């Protein structure tokens, strides 16, 4: 009995934090992330939490001790993943997923001025993001 409990504890502790084989799960985004390729004198952060079947995010940038940018994000599923971003524009902006793979999410809003597309993906232990339009892309790299 001792050995089976011990074995069970080992299996539980070895389970990865996020199932990268499940394309419907965005758990790989969870956590507190700090941008590693930021502008000088700036620190950018994104924090993602799970809220039932949805995900909530908060992003902000500090320049010295001042907050120079902040946004709230919500990922909800209604057939497709929908990312609603608020705090940047006067009204919240919604983006709809067109591509979802294990460890990768691509969302679009062709009616928005910038960005029209947002991509998130996990690469090793780094959360990567890209925002842009045709011909113009800004890339981000975050570590926990």
C-alpha positions as a Markdown table, in Angstrom:
| # | Residue | x | y | z |
|---|---|---|---|---|
| 1 | Unk | 0.0 | 0.0 | 0.0 |
| 2 | Unk | 2.9 | 2.4 | 0.9 |
| 3 | Unk | 4.4 | 1.8 | -2.5 |
| 4 | Unk | 1.2 | 2.5 | -4.5 |
| 5 | Unk | 0.6 | 5.8 | -2.7 |
| 6 | Unk | 4.2 | 6.7 | -3.3 |
| 7 | Unk | 3.9 | 5.8 | -7.0 |
| 8 | Unk | 0.7 | 7.9 | -7.3 |
| 9 | Unk | 2.4 | 10.9 | -5.7 |
| 10 | Unk | 5.3 | 10.6 | -8.2 |
| 11 | Unk | 2.9 | 10.5 | -11.1 |
| 12 | Unk | 0.9 | 13.5 | -9.9 |
| 13 | Unk | 4.1 | 15.5 | -9.3 |
| 14 | Unk | 5.4 | 14.7 | -12.8 |
| 15 | Unk | 2.3 | 15.8 | -14.6 |
| 16 | Unk | 3.0 | 18.9 | -16.7 |
| 17 | Unk | 1.4 | 22.2 | -15.8 |
| 18 | Unk | -0.5 | 22.4 | -19.1 |
| 19 | Unk | -1.6 | 19.8 | -21.6 |
| 20 | Unk | 0.1 | 20.9 | -24.8 |
| 21 | Unk | -1.5 | 18.0 | -26.7 |
| 22 | Unk | -5.1 | 19.4 | -26.1 |
| 23 | Unk | -5.8 | 22.1 | -28.7 |
| 24 | Unk | -8.9 | 23.2 | -26.8 |
| 25 | Unk | -6.9 | 24.0 | -23.7 |
| 26 | Unk | -5.2 | 27.4 | -23.2 |
| 27 | Unk | -3.7 | 26.4 | -19.9 |
| 28 | Unk | -0.2 | 26.9 | -21.3 |
| 29 | Unk | -0.9 | 30.7 | -21.1 |
| 30 | Unk | -1.5 | 30.6 | -17.3 |
| 31 | Unk | 0.9 | 32.4 | -15.0 |
| 32 | Unk | 2.7 | 35.7 | -14.5 |
| 33 | Unk | 4.9 | 36.5 | -17.4 |
| 34 | Unk | 7.6 | 39.2 | -17.8 |
| 35 | Unk | 8.7 | 40.5 | -21.2 |
| 36 | Unk | 12.4 | 39.8 | -21.9 |
| 37 | Unk | 12.7 | 41.9 | -25.1 |
| 38 | Unk | 11.3 | 45.1 | -23.9 |
| 39 | Unk | 12.4 | 48.7 | -24.6 |
| 40 | Unk | 15.1 | 50.2 | -22.4 |
| 41 | Unk | 13.8 | 51.5 | -19.0 |
| 42 | Unk | 10.5 | 49.5 | -19.5 |
| 43 | Unk | 9.1 | 46.4 | -17.9 |
| 44 | Unk | 6.1 | 44.7 | -19.5 |
| 45 | Unk | 4.0 | 42.0 | -17.8 |
| 46 | Unk | 1.1 | 39.8 | -18.6 |
| 47 | Unk | -0.8 | 37.8 | -16.0 |
| 48 | Unk | -3.2 | 35.0 | -17.1 |
| 49 | Unk | -5.6 | 33.2 | -14.8 |
| 50 | Unk | -8.3 | 30.6 | -15.4 |
| 51 | Unk | -11.9 | 31.6 | -14.5 |
| 52 | Unk | -14.1 | 28.5 | -14.9 |
| 53 | Unk | -14.0 | 27.7 | -18.6 |
| 54 | Unk | -12.7 | 31.2 | -19.5 |
| 55 | Unk | -9.3 | 32.9 | -19.1 |
| 56 | Unk | -8.6 | 36.4 | -17.9 |
| 57 | Unk | -5.5 | 38.4 | -18.5 |
| 58 | Unk | -4.0 | 41.7 | -17.4 |
| 59 | Unk | -1.2 | 43.3 | -19.2 |
| 60 | Unk | 0.8 | 46.4 | -18.2 |
| 61 | Unk | 4.0 | 48.3 | -18.9 |
| 62 | Unk | 6.0 | 50.2 | -16.4 |
| 63 | Unk | 8.5 | 52.9 | -17.3 |
| 64 | Unk | 10.6 | 53.5 | -14.3 |
| 65 | Unk | 7.8 | 53.5 | -11.7 |
| 66 | Unk | 4.9 | 54.8 | -13.8 |
| 67 | Unk | 2.3 | 52.7 | -15.6 |
| 68 | Unk | 2.4 | 53.8 | -19.2 |
| 69 | Unk | 0.1 | 51.1 | -20.6 |
| 70 | Unk | -2.5 | 48.6 | -19.3 |
| 71 | Unk | -5.1 | 46.4 | -20.8 |
| 72 | Unk | -7.6 | 43.8 | -19.5 |
| 73 | Unk | -8.2 | 40.7 | -21.6 |
| 74 | Unk | -10.8 | 37.9 | -21.5 |
| 75 | Unk | -10.8 | 34.7 | -23.5 |
| 76 | Unk | -14.2 | 33.0 | -23.6 |
| 77 | Unk | -15.4 | 30.2 | -25.8 |
| 78 | Unk | -18.6 | 30.4 | -27.8 |
| 79 | Unk | -17.9 | 27.9 | -30.6 |
| 80 | Unk | -14.6 | 29.7 | -31.2 |
| 81 | Unk | -12.3 | 31.5 | -28.7 |
| 82 | Unk | -13.1 | 35.2 | -28.5 |
| 83 | Unk | -10.6 | 37.6 | -27.0 |
| 84 | Unk | -12.0 | 40.8 | -25.7 |
| 85 | Unk | -9.5 | 43.5 | -25.0 |
| 86 | Unk | -10.5 | 46.6 | -22.9 |
| 87 | Unk | -8.6 | 49.5 | -21.5 |
| 88 | Unk | -6.8 | 50.4 | -24.7 |
| 89 | Unk | -9.6 | 51.9 | -26.8 |
| 90 | Unk | -12.7 | 53.7 | -25.7 |
| 91 | Unk | -14.8 | 50.5 | -26.4 |
| 92 | Unk | -13.7 | 46.9 | -25.8 |
| 93 | Unk | -12.4 | 45.2 | -29.0 |
| 94 | Unk | -13.2 | 41.6 | -29.8 |
| 95 | Unk | -11.0 | 39.2 | -31.8 |
| 96 | Unk | -12.1 | 35.8 | -33.0 |
| 97 | Unk | -10.0 | 32.7 | -33.3 |
| 98 | Unk | -9.4 | 31.3 | -36.7 |
| 99 | Unk | -6.5 | 29.0 | -35.9 |
| 100 | Unk | -6.1 | 26.9 | -32.8 |
| 101 | Unk | -3.5 | 24.3 | -32.4 |
| 102 | Unk | -1.9 | 22.7 | -29.3 |
| 103 | Unk | 0.1 | 25.5 | -27.7 |
| 104 | Unk | -0.9 | 28.1 | -30.3 |
| 105 | Unk | -3.8 | 30.6 | -30.6 |
| 106 | Unk | -4.3 | 33.0 | -33.5 |
| 107 | Unk | -7.1 | 35.5 | -33.3 |
| 108 | Unk | -8.3 | 38.2 | -35.8 |
| 109 | Unk | -10.5 | 41.3 | -36.2 |
| 110 | Unk | -10.1 | 42.6 | -39.8 |
| 111 | Unk | -12.2 | 45.6 | -38.9 |
| 112 | Unk | -9.9 | 46.9 | -36.2 |
| 113 | Unk | -7.2 | 49.5 | -37.2 |
| 114 | Unk | -4.3 | 48.0 | -35.3 |
| 115 | Unk | -3.8 | 45.2 | -34.6 |
| 116 | Unk | -5.9 | 43.1 | -36.9 |
| 117 | Unk | -4.3 | 39.9 | -35.7 |
| 118 | Unk | -2.9 | 38.5 | -32.5 |
| 119 | Unk | -0.9 | 35.3 | -32.1 |
| 120 | Unk | 0.1 | 33.5 | -28.9 |
| 121 | Unk | 2.2 | 30.4 | -28.8 |
| 122 | Unk | 4.4 | 28.6 | -26.3 |
| 123 | Unk | 8.0 | 27.8 | -27.3 |
| 124 | Unk | 9.9 | 25.8 | -24.7 |
| 125 | Unk | 9.4 | 27.9 | -21.5 |
| 126 | Unk | 8.7 | 31.1 | -23.3 |
| 127 | Unk | 5.3 | 32.7 | -24.1 |
| 128 | Unk | 5.6 | 34.3 | -27.5 |
| 129 | Unk | 3.1 | 36.9 | -28.8 |
| 130 | Unk | 2.8 | 38.8 | -32.1 |
| 131 | Unk | 0.4 | 41.6 | -32.9 |
| 132 | Unk | 0.1 | 43.3 | -36.3 |
| 133 | Unk | -1.4 | 43.9 | -39.7 |
| 134 | Unk | -0.3 | 42.9 | -43.1 |
| 135 | Unk | 3.3 | 44.0 | -43.4 |
| 136 | Unk | 3.7 | 45.2 | -39.8 |
| 137 | Unk | 4.3 | 42.9 | -36.9 |
| 138 | Unk | 5.5 | 43.5 | -33.3 |
| 139 | Unk | 6.8 | 40.4 | -31.4 |
| 140 | Unk | 7.0 | 39.8 | -27.7 |
| 141 | Unk | 8.8 | 37.2 | -25.6 |
| 142 | Unk | 7.8 | 36.5 | -22.0 |
| 143 | Unk | 9.2 | 34.2 | -19.3 |
| 144 | Unk | 7.5 | 33.2 | -16.0 |
